[in-house]
C-alpha cells in the first residue's frame, strides 16, 4: 500500500504513520516541516492554508490518503479535489462532535448532525469537522471513510488531558478524584484508532463510523487508579461528590480533564453507540496499557508533554485543589 498522510508528525497523524510503516507500507508525509516525520517515511512540504500550499502534491499516486485536518473545511476540500483522480481512497479522521448537541445516550452514525459546508472557512470545531466530511464525500463518494473519533488518549498526546493526570498523580499526596468512581468513560487509544483506520481503509470500508471504545471500557476509577499505579503509587485518590465540585466552580473536562458529570454532556461524550465499528473489527487495549505507555513516553520527554498552541493547557490549579480537599 502507498499511503499519503496529510500531517503525520504529531499525535494522531504520527500514530497512523508509524502503524503504516510497521505494516511495510510506503508512506509519504505531507506537512509544514515543523516536526520531523517518523523514520522511514518520505516527506513533502507545504501549507494547506497558503496560496500554492498544495503544489508539492501536484504529482504522485497513492492507494490511500489519510487526513486529520480540523480547521477550515476548504483545506480538506482543496486536498480532496486535487487527489480524487490519483488516490484510491480517502480516510478522514473526523469527530463525534459532528452530532447535534444535545444527543441522547446511545446515538449511532445515523444521529442528527450539525450543519457544515465544504466551502466554509473556519467557524467552530464541530462545524469545521462536518464541513471536512462533506468535502471528502463530495470528492470521493463511496471511496470515503469517515472515522468519527471520540476522546483520544495515548502516547504523543499534545492536548494535555492524560499527561496532566499522570503528572498530578506522580506528585503524590491527596488527589481530587471526581466521582462517582464507576462513571463509565468512552475514549480511544490513538494506536487503536490508527490500526482500525488503516485496516478499514484497506478493506474498502466506506461511510461513517463512531471510532471510540464501548462505553464503560474504562471508568473514571479505573483510569485514575491506573494513573496512580503507573506513577509509583504515591497518590491518594480522594473521591469527591460531583455536586461539591460543581458548587466550587471547577470546570469539568478542562480543569478536571476527561471527566464530565452524569447528565446531558456525559451522554453525549461517553455513551455513544459503537456497535457498527466493533462489528468492523475495532479492538481496544486495556486502559492500564494506554496509561503505562503514555507515562513511559512522558518519561522520555522529561515529563513535559507537547501542547498544541490552539488549545489551552488543561488542569486544576494546585491551590484550588487543596482548598477543595480541605488541606
Beta strands, then each sheet from edge to edge (+ up, - down):
strand 1: 2-6
strand 2: 26-31
strand 3: 42-45
strand 4: 62-67
strand 5: 87-95
strand 6: 144-149
strand 7: 151-153
strand 8: 173-178
strand 9: 184-185
strand 10: 187-189
strand 11: 207-211
strand 12: 218-219
strand 13: 235-240
strand 14: 252-253
strand 15: 256-257
sheet 1: 3+ 2+ 1+ 4+ 5+ 6+ 11+
sheet 2: 7+ 10+
sheet 3: 8+ 13+
sheet 4: 9+ 12-
sheet 5: 14+ 15+
end
